[in-house]
Amino acid sequence: MIPARVMIVEDEVITAMATGAMLKRLGHVVAASVTSGEAALEAFRRQHPDLVLMDIRLDGELDGIETARAIRSQSQVPVVFVSAYVDDQTRSRAAETGPFAFMPKPLDEYELHALLAKVLGVRPS
């Protein structure tokens, strides 16, 4: 499997570090790890990741849904929402951005591996 360049958008630093460690164990690269929507948009433009793992609640003015909407308006890079608690209204709002998937927190390494295999299978070479 070709290593994916993954951007982590997560306001909990320990969670972001754990996700990064999982990605590295699975043979992938953390292209960027940021805590706010604004930083995510800047890092996305600079790093050109293959996949974005996006928390819904973030530091800053933009939440993960607004950030995903902005990313999807300029790119077809898959965005996966990762969240511990998602009510129906938030899930419906997030679904409007066309996410690749929703994953519950805490992330499971086996499920993350399966997700990456799916993403790499549909991503242009």
DSSP file (Angstrom, degrees, kcal/mol; ACC not computed):
  #  RESIDUE AA STRUCTURE BP1 BP2  ACC     N-H-->O    O-->H-N    N-H-->O    O-->H-N    TCO  KAPPA ALPHA  PHI   PSI    X-CA   Y-CA   Z-CA
    1    1 A M              0   0    0      0, 0.0     3,-0.0     0, 0.0   116,-0.0   0.000 360.0 360.0 360.0 134.9    0.0    0.0    0.0
    2    2 A I        -     0   0    0      1,-0.1     2,-0.1   118,-0.1   118,-0.0  -0.571 360.0-105.3 -73.4 133.6    1.3    3.5   -0.9
    3    3 A P        -     0   0    0      0, 0.0     2,-0.3     0, 0.0    25,-0.2  -0.357  34.0-138.6 -62.2 136.7    1.7    5.7    2.2
    4    4 A A        -     0   0    0     -2,-0.1    25,-2.8    -3,-0.0     2,-0.7  -0.714   7.2-130.9 -93.7 147.6   -1.0    8.3    2.5
    5    5 A R  E     -a   29   0A   0     -2,-0.3    45,-3.3    23,-0.2    46,-1.4  -0.895  34.5-168.7 -96.1 112.7   -0.3   11.9    3.6
    6    6 A V  E     -ab  30  51A   0     23,-3.2    25,-2.1    -2,-0.7    26,-1.0  -0.874  16.4-152.4-113.4 133.3   -2.9   12.6    6.3
    7    7 A M  E     -ab  32  52A   0     44,-2.7    46,-2.9    -2,-0.4     2,-0.5  -0.905  12.1-153.0-101.7 128.9   -3.8   15.9    7.9
    8    8 A I  E     -ab  33  53A   0     24,-2.9    26,-2.5    -2,-0.5     2,-0.6  -0.894   9.6-172.2-102.7 124.9   -5.1   15.7   11.4
    9    9 A V  E     +ab  34  54A   0     44,-2.9    46,-2.7    -2,-0.5     2,-0.3  -0.915  31.5 137.4-118.2 101.6   -7.4   18.4   12.6
   10   10 A E        -     0   0    0     24,-2.4    48,-0.1    -2,-0.6    26,-0.1  -0.981  45.4-155.2-152.1 127.0   -8.0   17.9   16.3
   11   11 A D  S    S+     0   0    0     46,-0.5     2,-0.8    -2,-0.3    24,-0.1   0.617  80.5  81.5 -84.3 -11.5   -8.1   20.4   19.2
   12   12 A E     >  -     0   0    0      1,-0.2     4,-2.4     2,-0.0     3,-0.2  -0.842  68.4-159.6 -94.8 108.5   -7.1   17.8   21.8
   13   13 A V  H  > S+     0   0    0     -2,-0.8     4,-2.5     1,-0.2     5,-0.2   0.866  88.5  51.5 -58.4 -42.0   -3.3   17.5   21.5
   14   14 A I  H  > S+     0   0    0      1,-0.2     4,-2.3     2,-0.2    -1,-0.2   0.902 110.7  48.9 -64.8 -40.0   -3.1   14.1   23.2
   15   15 A T  H  > S+     0   0    0     -3,-0.2     4,-2.4     2,-0.2    -2,-0.2   0.912 111.3  49.9 -64.1 -42.4   -5.7   12.7   20.8
   16   16 A A  H  X S+     0   0    0     -4,-2.4     4,-2.5     2,-0.2    -2,-0.2   0.899 110.6  50.0 -63.0 -40.5   -3.9   14.2   17.8
   17   17 A M  H  X S+     0   0    0     -4,-2.5     4,-2.4     2,-0.2    -2,-0.2   0.913 110.9  48.9 -64.5 -42.4   -0.6   12.6   19.0
   18   18 A A  H  X S+     0   0    0     -4,-2.3     4,-2.1     2,-0.2    -2,-0.2   0.906 112.2  48.7 -64.0 -41.5   -2.2    9.2   19.5
   19   19 A T  H  X S+     0   0    0     -4,-2.4     4,-2.6     2,-0.2    -2,-0.2   0.918 111.0  50.5 -64.2 -43.2   -3.8    9.4   16.0
   20   20 A G  H  X S+     0   0    0     -4,-2.5     4,-2.3     1,-0.2    -2,-0.2   0.898 109.0  51.1 -60.8 -41.5   -0.4   10.4   14.5
   21   21 A A  H  X S+     0   0    0     -4,-2.4     4,-2.3     2,-0.2    -1,-0.2   0.903 110.2  49.8 -64.1 -40.5    1.3    7.5   16.2
   22   22 A M  H  X S+     0   0    0     -4,-2.1     4,-1.9     2,-0.2    -2,-0.2   0.940 110.1  50.6 -61.4 -46.6   -1.3    5.1   14.8
   23   23 A L  H  <>S+     0   0    0     -4,-2.6     5,-2.8     1,-0.2    -2,-0.2   0.911 111.0  48.4 -58.5 -43.4   -0.8    6.5   11.3
   24   24 A K  H ><5S+     0   0    0     -4,-2.3     3,-1.6     1,-0.2    -1,-0.2   0.906 109.0  52.5 -64.9 -41.7    2.9    6.1   11.5
   25   25 A R  H 3<5S+     0   0    0     -4,-2.3    -1,-0.2     1,-0.3    -2,-0.2   0.842 107.8  53.2 -61.5 -31.7    2.6    2.5   12.8
   26   26 A L  T 3<5S-     0   0    0     -4,-1.9    -1,-0.3    -5,-0.2    -2,-0.2   0.439 125.3-104.7 -83.9   0.9    0.4    1.8    9.8
   27   27 A G  T < 5S+     0   0    0     -3,-1.6    -3,-0.2     1,-0.3     2,-0.2   0.674  78.8 124.4  89.2  18.5    3.1    3.2    7.5
   28   28 A H      < -     0   0    0     -5,-2.8     2,-0.4   -25,-0.2    -1,-0.3  -0.572  55.7-118.3-108.7 173.4    1.5    6.6    6.7
   29   29 A V  E     -a    5   0A   0    -25,-2.8   -23,-3.2    -2,-0.2     2,-1.0  -0.909  11.2-135.2-116.1 135.1    2.7   10.2    7.0
   30   30 A V  E     -a    6   0A   0     -2,-0.4   -23,-0.2   -25,-0.2     3,-0.1  -0.806  21.2-174.9 -86.7 106.5    1.2   13.0    9.1
   31   31 A A  E     -     0   0A   0    -25,-2.1     2,-0.3    -2,-1.0   -24,-0.2   0.843  67.7 -16.5 -71.9 -34.2    1.3   15.9    6.6
   32   32 A A  E     -a    7   0A   0    -26,-1.0   -24,-2.9    -3,-0.1     2,-0.4  -0.957  52.0-155.5-165.6 151.9    0.1   18.3    9.3
   33   33 A S  E     +a    8   0A   0     -2,-0.3     2,-0.3   -26,-0.2   -24,-0.2  -0.950  28.1 165.9-136.4 115.9   -1.6   18.3   12.7
   34   34 A V  E     -a    9   0A   0    -26,-2.5   -24,-2.4    -2,-0.4    -2,-0.0  -0.854  34.4-147.5-132.3 162.6   -3.5   21.4   13.6
   35   35 A T  S    S+     0   0    0     -2,-0.3    24,-2.1   -26,-0.2     2,-0.3   0.509  75.3  51.1-110.4  -7.2   -6.0   22.5   16.3
   36   36 A S  B  > S-e   59   0B   0     22,-0.2     4,-2.0     1,-0.1    24,-0.2  -0.902  74.9-122.0-132.4 159.9   -8.2   25.0   14.5
   37   37 A G  H  > S+     0   0    0     22,-1.0     4,-2.3    25,-0.8     5,-0.2   0.890 113.5  53.6 -63.6 -40.1  -10.2   25.4   11.3
   38   38 A E  H  > S+     0   0    0     21,-0.2     4,-1.7     1,-0.2    -1,-0.2   0.921 110.5  45.7 -62.9 -44.1   -8.2   28.4   10.2
   39   39 A A  H  > S+     0   0    0      1,-0.2     4,-2.8     2,-0.2    -1,-0.2   0.852 109.9  56.9 -66.6 -33.8   -4.9   26.6   10.7
   40   40 A A  H  X S+     0   0    0     -4,-2.0     4,-2.8     2,-0.2    -2,-0.2   0.917 105.4  49.4 -63.5 -43.5   -6.4   23.6    8.8
   41   41 A L  H  X S+     0   0    0     -4,-2.3     4,-1.8     2,-0.2    -1,-0.2   0.906 113.8  46.0 -63.8 -40.7   -7.2   25.7    5.7
   42   42 A E  H  X S+     0   0    0     -4,-1.7     4,-1.7     2,-0.2    -2,-0.2   0.937 115.1  46.0 -66.0 -46.7   -3.7   27.1    5.7
   43   43 A A  H  X S+     0   0    0     -4,-2.8     4,-3.3     1,-0.2     5,-0.4   0.873 109.0  56.5 -65.3 -36.9   -2.0   23.7    6.2
   44   44 A F  H  X S+     0   0    0     -4,-2.8     4,-1.9     1,-0.2    -1,-0.2   0.921 107.8  47.6 -60.4 -44.7   -4.3   22.1    3.6
   45   45 A R  H  < S+     0   0    0     -4,-1.8    -1,-0.2    -5,-0.2    -2,-0.2   0.861 119.7  39.4 -65.2 -35.4   -3.1   24.7    1.0
   46   46 A R  H  < S+     0   0    0     -4,-1.7    -2,-0.2    -5,-0.1    -1,-0.2   0.873 123.4  35.6 -81.6 -38.8    0.6   24.2    1.9
   47   47 A Q  H  < S-     0   0    0     -4,-3.3    -3,-0.2    -5,-0.2    -2,-0.2   0.706  80.2-150.1 -96.6 -22.3    0.7   20.4    2.4
   48   48 A H     <  -     0   0    0     -4,-1.9   -43,-0.1    -5,-0.4    -4,-0.1   0.951  25.4-162.0  50.7  60.5   -1.8   18.9   -0.1
   49   49 A P        -     0   0    0      0, 0.0   -43,-0.2     0, 0.0     3,-0.1  -0.218  24.6-136.4 -70.3 163.7   -2.7   15.9    2.0
   50   50 A D  S    S+     0   0    0    -45,-3.3     2,-0.3     1,-0.3   -44,-0.2   0.656  88.7  15.7 -88.0 -20.6   -4.4   12.7    0.6
   51   51 A L  E     -b    6   0A   0    -46,-1.4   -44,-2.7    26,-0.2     2,-0.5  -0.992  64.4-147.7-154.2 145.4   -6.9   12.6    3.5
   52   52 A V  E     -bc   7  79A   0     26,-2.2    28,-3.1    -2,-0.3     2,-0.7  -0.983   3.9-159.2-120.5 122.9   -8.1   14.8    6.2
   53   53 A L  E     -bc   8  80A   0    -46,-2.9   -44,-2.9    -2,-0.5     2,-0.5  -0.910  25.3-168.3 -96.6 113.8   -9.2   13.5    9.6
   54   54 A M  E     -bc   9  81A   0     26,-3.3    28,-2.7    -2,-0.7   -44,-0.2  -0.912  19.1-152.4-119.9 118.6  -11.4   16.2   11.0
   55   55 A D  E     - c   0  82A   0    -46,-2.7    28,-0.2    -2,-0.5     3,-0.1  -0.503  17.4-139.1 -73.1 154.9  -12.8   16.7   14.5
   56   56 A I  S    S+     0   0    0     26,-0.5     8,-3.1     1,-0.2     2,-0.6   0.887  88.4  56.9 -86.1 -41.9  -16.1   18.6   14.5
   57   57 A R  S    S+     0   0    0      6,-0.2   -46,-0.5     7,-0.1     2,-0.3  -0.825  75.6 164.5 -94.4 121.2  -15.5   20.7   17.6
   58   58 A L        -     0   0    0     -2,-0.6   -22,-0.2     2,-0.1     2,-0.1  -0.833  40.8 -97.4-130.6 164.4  -12.3   22.8   17.1
   59   59 A D  B    S+e   36   0B   0    -24,-2.1   -22,-1.0    -2,-0.3   -21,-0.2  -0.409  86.5  32.8 -69.2 159.1  -10.4   25.8   18.5
   60   60 A G  S    S-     0   0    0    -24,-0.2    -2,-0.1     1,-0.2   -24,-0.0  -0.306 107.6 -55.3  91.0-172.5  -11.0   29.1   16.7
   61   61 A E  S    S+     0   0    0     -2,-0.1     2,-0.4     2,-0.1    -1,-0.2   0.816 112.9  68.6 -78.6 -34.6  -13.9   30.5   14.8
   62   62 A L        -     0   0    0     -3,-0.2   -25,-0.8     4,-0.1   -24,-0.2  -0.728  69.8-149.7 -92.1 132.5  -14.5   27.7   12.3
   63   63 A D     >  -     0   0    0     -2,-0.4     4,-2.2   -27,-0.1    -6,-0.2  -0.390  37.5 -94.8 -86.0 177.8  -15.8   24.4   13.4
   64   64 A G  H  > S+     0   0    0     -8,-3.1     4,-2.6     1,-0.2     5,-0.2   0.826 123.6  54.4 -64.0 -32.2  -14.9   21.1   11.6
   65   65 A I  H  > S+     0   0    0     -9,-0.5     4,-2.4     2,-0.2    -1,-0.2   0.937 110.4  44.7 -68.3 -46.1  -18.0   21.2    9.5
   66   66 A E  H  > S+     0   0    0      2,-0.2     4,-2.0     1,-0.2    -2,-0.2   0.889 114.8  50.3 -63.6 -38.3  -17.3   24.7    8.2
   67   67 A T  H  X S+     0   0    0     -4,-2.2     4,-2.4     2,-0.2    -2,-0.2   0.919 110.1  49.1 -65.9 -44.0  -13.7   23.8    7.6
   68   68 A A  H  X S+     0   0    0     -4,-2.6     4,-3.0     1,-0.2     5,-0.2   0.901 108.7  54.0 -61.9 -40.4  -14.6   20.7    5.7
   69   69 A R  H  X S+     0   0    0     -4,-2.4     4,-1.4     1,-0.2    -1,-0.2   0.918 109.7  47.5 -60.1 -43.2  -17.0   22.7    3.6
   70   70 A A  H  X S+     0   0    0     -4,-2.0     4,-0.6     2,-0.2    -2,-0.2   0.903 113.7  47.3 -65.5 -41.5  -14.2   25.1    2.7
   71   71 A I  H >X S+     0   0    0     -4,-2.4     3,-1.3     1,-0.2     4,-1.0   0.936 111.7  50.0 -64.5 -46.0  -11.8   22.2    1.8
   72   72 A R  H 3< S+     0   0    0     -4,-3.0    -1,-0.2     1,-0.3    -2,-0.2   0.744 101.6  63.5 -67.4 -22.8  -14.4   20.4   -0.3
   73   73 A S  H 3< S+     0   0    0     -4,-1.4    -1,-0.3    -5,-0.2    -2,-0.2   0.716 116.6  28.9 -72.5 -18.5  -15.2   23.6   -2.2
   74   74 A Q  H << S+     0   0    0     -3,-1.3     2,-0.3    -4,-0.6    -2,-0.2   0.443 126.4  25.9-118.6  -2.9  -11.6   23.6   -3.5
   75   75 A S     <  -     0   0    0     -4,-1.0    -1,-0.2     2,-0.1     0, 0.0  -0.994  55.1-136.7-158.5 157.6  -10.7   19.9   -3.6
   76   76 A Q        +     0   0    0     -2,-0.3    -4,-0.1    -3,-0.1     3,-0.1   0.205  57.9 137.4-100.4  13.1  -11.9   16.4   -3.8
   77   77 A V        -     0   0    0     -6,-0.2   -26,-0.2     1,-0.1    -2,-0.1  -0.401  64.1-105.7 -60.4 131.0   -9.6   15.2   -1.1
   78   78 A P        -     0   0    0      0, 0.0   -26,-2.2     0, 0.0     2,-0.5  -0.348  32.4-158.7 -63.5 136.0  -11.6   12.9    1.2
   79   79 A V  E     -c   52   0A   0     19,-0.3    21,-2.9   -28,-0.2    22,-0.9  -0.972   3.8-165.6-115.3 129.5  -12.6   14.3    4.6
   80   80 A V  E     -cd  53 101A   0    -28,-3.1   -26,-3.3    -2,-0.5     2,-0.4  -0.971  14.7-139.2-116.1 122.9  -13.4   11.9    7.4
   81   81 A F  E     -cd  54 102A   0     20,-2.2    22,-3.1    -2,-0.5     2,-0.5  -0.675  16.8-169.9 -81.7 132.7  -15.2   13.3   10.5
   82   82 A V  E     +cd  55 103A   0    -28,-2.7   -26,-0.5    -2,-0.4     2,-0.3  -0.983  21.6 150.2-123.5 116.7  -13.9   11.9   13.8
   83   83 A S  E     - d   0 104A   0     20,-1.8    22,-1.2    -2,-0.5     3,-0.2  -1.000  44.5-147.3-151.6 148.1  -16.0   12.8   16.8
   84   84 A A  S    S+     0   0    0     -2,-0.3     2,-0.5     1,-0.3    -1,-0.1   0.887  93.0  25.3 -79.7 -42.2  -17.0   11.4   20.2
   85   85 A Y        +     0   0    0     19,-0.0     2,-0.4     2,-0.0    -1,-0.3  -0.977  63.7 169.8-130.9 121.2  -20.5   12.9   20.3
   86   86 A V        -     0   0    0     -2,-0.5     2,-0.1    -3,-0.2    -3,-0.0  -0.935  17.0-156.2-133.7 112.1  -22.6   13.7   17.3
   87   87 A D     >  -     0   0    0     -2,-0.4     4,-2.8     1,-0.1     5,-0.2  -0.340  36.4-100.5 -77.5 167.8  -26.3   14.6   17.7
   88   88 A D  H  > S+     0   0    0      1,-0.2     4,-2.4     2,-0.2     5,-0.2   0.875 121.6  50.9 -59.0 -40.6  -28.6   14.2   14.7
   89   89 A Q  H  > S+     0   0    0      2,-0.2     4,-2.3     1,-0.2    -1,-0.2   0.921 113.4  44.7 -65.2 -43.6  -28.6   17.9   13.8
   90   90 A T  H  > S+     0   0    0      2,-0.2     4,-2.7     1,-0.2    -2,-0.2   0.910 113.3  50.7 -66.3 -42.0  -24.8   18.0   13.8
   91   91 A R  H  X S+     0   0    0     -4,-2.8     4,-2.3     2,-0.2    -2,-0.2   0.899 111.2  48.6 -63.1 -40.2  -24.5   14.8   11.8
   92   92 A S  H  X S+     0   0    0     -4,-2.4     4,-1.0    -5,-0.2    -1,-0.2   0.916 112.1  48.5 -65.1 -43.5  -27.0   16.1    9.3
   93   93 A R  H  < S+     0   0    0     -4,-2.3     3,-0.4     1,-0.2     4,-0.3   0.903 113.0  48.3 -62.2 -41.9  -25.1   19.3    8.9
   94   94 A A  H >< S+     0   0    0     -4,-2.7     3,-1.8     1,-0.2     4,-0.2   0.880 104.1  60.0 -66.4 -38.5  -21.8   17.4    8.5
   95   95 A A  H >< S+     0   0    0     -4,-2.3     3,-1.7     1,-0.3    -1,-0.2   0.784  91.6  69.3 -62.0 -27.2  -23.3   15.1    5.9
   96   96 A E  T 3< S+     0   0    0     -4,-1.0    -1,-0.3    -3,-0.4    -2,-0.2   0.697  90.5  62.2 -64.1 -18.4  -24.0   18.1    3.7
   97   97 A T  T <  S-     0   0    0     -3,-1.8    -1,-0.3    -4,-0.3    -2,-0.2   0.524 111.4-118.8 -85.9  -5.3  -20.3   18.5    3.2
   98   98 A G    <   -     0   0    0     -3,-1.7   -19,-0.3    -4,-0.2    -3,-0.1   0.944  39.5-166.7  70.9  48.6  -20.0   15.1    1.5
   99   99 A P        -     0   0    0      0, 0.0   -19,-0.2     0, 0.0     3,-0.1  -0.289  26.6-131.9 -67.5 154.7  -17.6   13.4    3.9
  100  100 A F  S    S-     0   0    0    -21,-2.9     2,-0.3     1,-0.3   -20,-0.2   0.866  80.7 -28.5 -69.8 -37.1  -15.9   10.2    3.0
  101  101 A A  E     -d   80   0A   0    -22,-0.9   -20,-2.2     2,-0.0     2,-0.4  -0.980  52.0-120.2-166.2 168.9  -16.9    8.7    6.4
  102  102 A F  E     -d   81   0A   0     -2,-0.3   -20,-0.2   -22,-0.2   -22,-0.0  -0.986  27.9-171.9-118.0 135.4  -17.7    9.3   10.0
  103  103 A M  E     -d   82   0A   0    -22,-3.1   -20,-1.8    -2,-0.4     2,-0.1  -0.992  18.9-126.8-128.1 138.0  -15.5    7.6   12.7
  104  104 A P  E     -d   83   0A   0      0, 0.0   -20,-0.2     0, 0.0     4,-0.2  -0.479  37.8 -85.8 -80.1 152.1  -16.2    7.5   16.4
  105  105 A K  S    S+     0   0    0    -22,-1.2     2,-0.1    -2,-0.1     3,-0.0  -0.763 105.5  52.1 -92.4 148.9  -13.7    8.5   19.0
  106  106 A P  S    S-     0   0    0      0, 0.0    -1,-0.1     0, 0.0     2,-0.1   0.578  93.1-129.8 -74.5 148.3  -11.6    7.1   20.3
  107  107 A L        -     0   0    0     -2,-0.1     2,-0.5    -4,-0.1    -2,-0.1  -0.372  13.1-141.1 -65.0 140.6  -10.1    5.9   17.0
  108  108 A D     >  -     0   0    0     -4,-0.2     4,-2.7     1,-0.1     5,-0.2  -0.901   7.7-139.6-103.0 131.0   -9.5    2.2   16.7
  109  109 A E  H  > S+     0   0    0     -2,-0.5     4,-2.4     1,-0.2     5,-0.2   0.870 102.7  51.6 -61.5 -37.9   -6.3    1.3   14.9
  110  110 A Y  H  > S+     0   0    0      2,-0.2     4,-2.2     1,-0.2    -1,-0.2   0.932 112.6  45.2 -63.8 -45.3   -7.9   -1.6   13.0
  111  111 A E  H  > S+     0   0    0      2,-0.2     4,-2.4     1,-0.2    -2,-0.2   0.875 112.3  52.1 -66.2 -37.4  -10.8    0.6   11.8
  112  112 A L  H  X S+     0   0    0     -4,-2.7     4,-2.6     2,-0.2    -1,-0.2   0.912 108.9  50.7 -63.9 -41.9   -8.3    3.4   10.8
  113  113 A H  H  X S+     0   0    0     -4,-2.4     4,-2.1    -5,-0.2    -2,-0.2   0.922 111.0  48.1 -60.8 -44.6   -6.3    0.8    8.8
  114  114 A A  H  X S+     0   0    0     -4,-2.2     4,-1.9     2,-0.2    -2,-0.2   0.900 111.5  50.8 -63.6 -40.9   -9.5   -0.4    7.0
  115  115 A L  H  X S+     0   0    0     -4,-2.4     4,-2.6     1,-0.2    -2,-0.2   0.932 109.6  49.6 -61.8 -46.2  -10.5    3.3    6.3
  116  116 A L  H  X S+     0   0    0     -4,-2.6     4,-2.9     1,-0.2     5,-0.2   0.875 107.9  54.0 -62.8 -37.5   -7.1    4.1    4.9
  117  117 A A  H  X S+     0   0    0     -4,-2.1     4,-1.4     2,-0.2    -1,-0.2   0.904 110.7  47.0 -62.8 -40.3   -7.3    1.0    2.6
  118  118 A K  H  X S+     0   0    0     -4,-1.9     4,-1.2     2,-0.2    -2,-0.2   0.929 113.3  48.1 -65.4 -45.3  -10.7    2.2    1.3
  119  119 A V  H >X S+     0   0    0     -4,-2.6     4,-1.4     1,-0.2     3,-0.7   0.930 112.7  47.5 -62.1 -46.3   -9.4    5.7    0.7
  120  120 A L  H 3< S+     0   0    0     -4,-2.9    -1,-0.2     1,-0.2    -2,-0.2   0.798 107.6  58.0 -67.3 -27.1   -6.2    4.5   -1.0
  121  121 A G  H 3< S+     0   0    0     -4,-1.4    -1,-0.2    -5,-0.2    -2,-0.2   0.780 115.2  34.4 -71.8 -26.9   -8.4    2.2   -3.2
  122  122 A V  H << S+     0   0    0     -4,-1.2    -2,-0.2    -3,-0.7    -1,-0.2   0.534  96.2 100.7-104.6  -8.9  -10.5    5.1   -4.5
  123  123 A R  S  < S-     0   0    0     -4,-1.4   -46,-0.0    -5,-0.2   -73,-0.0  -0.559  82.1-106.4 -80.2 139.1   -7.8    7.8   -4.7
  124  124 A P              0   0    0      0, 0.0    -1,-0.1     0, 0.0    -2,-0.1  -0.353 360.0 360.0 -60.9 143.1   -6.2    8.5   -8.0
  125  125 A S              0   0    0     -3,-0.0    -2,-0.0    -2,-0.0    -5,-0.0   0.467 360.0 360.0 -75.3 360.0   -2.7    7.2   -8.3
